[in-house]
Amino acid sequence: MDSNFDVSRYDDDATSNSLVSLSDAYANQIKMYISFKHLDSGQTVYFKAFITNLVDTYSADWTRETIYGRIDPVPIYAQTQRSISLNLTVPADSIGEAYENLGRVQKLVQFLYPSYTTGNDGSRTITKSPLIRLKAMNLVSKDELTTAQSEHALNQANARRAQDVGTAPADYYKGYTSSTGADGGLLGFINGLTVMHNLENEAGVFEKAQNTVLPKQIDLALTLIPVHEQNPTGDHSTFPYNVQLQGDIEIDEWYGTSLSGSTAEEGSTAEEENEESEYAEIQRALGNADAANAMTGHDHK
């Protein structure tokens, strides 16, 4: 379906009355919309970004094995799962847009079903699962940098390399953008979708014809289970929000200040010396004099 929104597309009355929708302009000009792309068919459905709730949940699956003689059980890691809960409002400024909204929701519901092939005997067989790509601006997208981000970062890096200075933090912020294409969406499957037509609330419905109504506001609630395409902890990973930070800055864990240059080196040296001293003390406590001598460099024989 078209990503261009037009409140008067299906409504002749709206055209004659020159109805102008601010939400249309916001979605079309600033590209504030949400896309769902069905991988098998290649079809895409778009909604204006009237997001009422977006919850990104990460659940680490651990099991604890109790071993005789140990105070604490042994933790065994299994996996980390991510789920995204999205609540979306689909309002209509005209009866024509209400009709189109119902069609957009209809298309989204179809994306939850698999693809089939029909045999000669009329039987149907599932061929592909209903995987989709969900794109909700920069908050839900494929974990990779956009072309604009990559080009901006490269240009800034080259310019500062010529001046023999590092990349400034502001350069990462300036290059942070999100692509508008549905292909940049996060791969996954919809685990559940609830469609609320709000027939009883203040919004009500448009009475189009006999025995036919069109909701003025449709609320959607869905849960997406992502399928990871890249290693979240890999080198130069920007999972999950594609944010780049200045990687060569070390942050003091107590004060939150930057440790750079000689300060970082001195801090690293002091930390190493402390670790060696602590290790030597442990060895002495265990009565291992040889190991303690090796660490301190003194001979007590």
Secondary structure, 3 states (H helix, E strand, C coil): CCCCCCCCCCCHHHHHCCCCCHHHHHHHHHCCEEEEEECCCCCEEEEECCEEEEEEEEEEEEEEECCCCCCCCEEEEEEEEEEEEEEEEEECCCHHHHHHHHHHHHHHHHCCCCEEEECCCCCEEEEECCCEEEEECCCECCCCCCHHHHHHHHHHHHHHHHCCCCCCHHHHHHCCCCCCCHHHCEEEEEEEEEEECCCCCCCCEEEEECCEEEECEEEEEEEEEECCCCCCCCCCCCCCCCCCCCCCCEECCCCCCEECHHHHHHHHHHHHHHHHHHHHHHHHHCCCHHHHHHHHCCCCC
